[in-house]
Amino acid sequence: MPQDSLTITDNRTGRTYEVPVAEGTVRATDLRQIKVADDDFGLMTYDPAFMNTAACRSAITYIDGDRGILRYRGYPIEQLAERASFLEVAYLLMVGELPTRQQLDTWTDTVKYHTYVHTNITKFLEGFRYDAHPMGMLLGVVGALSTFYPDAKHIDDPANRELQRVRLLAKAPTIAAFAFRHSRGLPFVFPDNDLDYIANFVNMTFSIGGRHKPNKVLQRALEILLILHADHEQNCSTSAVRAVGSSHVDPFSAVSAGIAALYGPLHGGANEAVLAMLDEIGDKKNIPAFIKEVKGGGGRLMGFGHRVYKSYDPRAKLIKKVADDVFAQTGLNPKLEIALELERIALEDEYFAKRKLYPNVDFYSGLIYQAMGYPTEYFTVLFALGRMPGWLAQWEEMLLDKDQKIARPRQIYTGKDERPFVPIEKR
Ligand code: ACO
C-alpha cells in the first residue's frame, strides 16, 4: 500500500477506499467514488467559510500562523518592509522575482505612464453624493474602468493582461485621491509624474495651493504600511477576486469585487473599530474595567486575534516601529498611550494567552493613519491600495493554473421536496 495515501472505510457499506495524499491534502473529488448506491452523487466535504479547504496551489505568499512568519515569494516581510519600495514589492508579487535596477526603472516608468484617468472619471465621481463612503466610490469607479477599457476582456492575451494590471496599479492611487478630494469638495489634483508612487498619491490627496509640505518620514511610513498589506494569501477579498475572475470577466470587474469584500467590517474595516474602542475607553484608568468586560463576553478587544496568526502578527510588530517614527513627527496621539497600556495588560492576562490572542495588523495602523491626516472612513481605501498588487498577482496565477475552473461550490440542499404549484387563491 503506498505510504502517501489515506485508507477510508465507509461504515455505511463496509467498503474500503484508498485516496492519495499529496502536499498534505486529499483531493475532494477523490471522495466522490465513495457511494452507497450507483446513483448516489458520492461523498462531499462540508466546509462553510473554507476553514480547512485549500482552494488553490499558490507560489505567492507564505504564512506560518503559529510562528508568526509572513513571506512574499520567499522574502521575509521584515526585510521587504525595511529595504524595498512599494513598486519593487508590487513587481516581486506580480512578476515573481525582485526586479534588477533596469527592470525597476522600466516598471516605474510604465506605471507612471498610466497614472492618468479618463476625464469622464472625474464627472463620474462628481455624481456621488458629498457624504459617499470612499470605499463605495473606489469600488464603483474601479468597476467602471472596464467600460473605459473594453479591450480588458481579452484575458487570454498575456500582453493585454499585463497592460490592464499596470493600469490598475497606476490608476488606483489617482482614483483613491479623487475620492478623498470629492468628499471634501476640493478640486482634483492630477498626477505629477515627476514624483514617485507614494509622493504622487500624497500630493494628489493633500495638496492645497502649495500649502502642503511633503514629509519624507510620513511618506516612507505610508509606503511601509502599503507593503505590509500587499498580499496575505487566500483572505476574503483575494478569494473574491479569484472567484469572480474565474468566470473570465475582465480584471477591473474582478478587482472591484475584491474591494467590495475588503469594505466589510470583518475584513478591511477592523482598524476603524480599534479607534472607536480606544475612544470608548477614553483613559488608561478605564482599561482594567474594559478588559474585564471583554473577558465576561461583553464585546471583543478589537485589533486582537487572527484566524491564521496564533502568535504575534509579524506585521503588527513592524507597524509598532512605524508608529514611533510617525509620532516623532506628528506629536504623540494620546490614544497611543491607551493602546500601549491595553496591549501590555492584555498580553499579561491568562484569558488572552490561553486563546493565543495577540495584536494584529489593525491594532496600530488606524492610529498612524489618523496621525497622517486621513479620516477613519478612508483607512480601508489605504488598505485597498496596498492590497492591489496581491489581488493582481493572485488573479494572474489563478488564470494560468490548469487546475482552476469557474468557481462553483456545492451545497447541501435543506429545502422542501418536490410539491405541486398552489394557485394564489388557495394559499
Ligand atoms: N477579544 C476577545 N476575545 C477574543 C478575541 C478578541 N479580539 N478574538 C477571539 N476571542 C476569543 C473568542 O471569544 C473565543 O473564545 P472562546 O473559545 O472562549 O469562545 C476564542 O478567542 C477564539 O475566537 P474565534 O472567534 O473562534 O477566533 P477566529 O479565528 O474565528 O476569529 C477574529 C478571528 C475574527 C480576527 C477574532 O480574533 C476577532 O474578532 N478579532 C477582533 C477583530 C479584529 O481585530 N479583526 C481584524 C483581523 S486582521 C484583518 O482582517 C486584516
Residues whose N, C-alpha, C, O or C-beta is under 5 A from the ligand:
A	BS01	ACO	L266 H267 A270 G299 R300 L301 M302 G303 F304 G305 H306 R307 R355 N360 D362
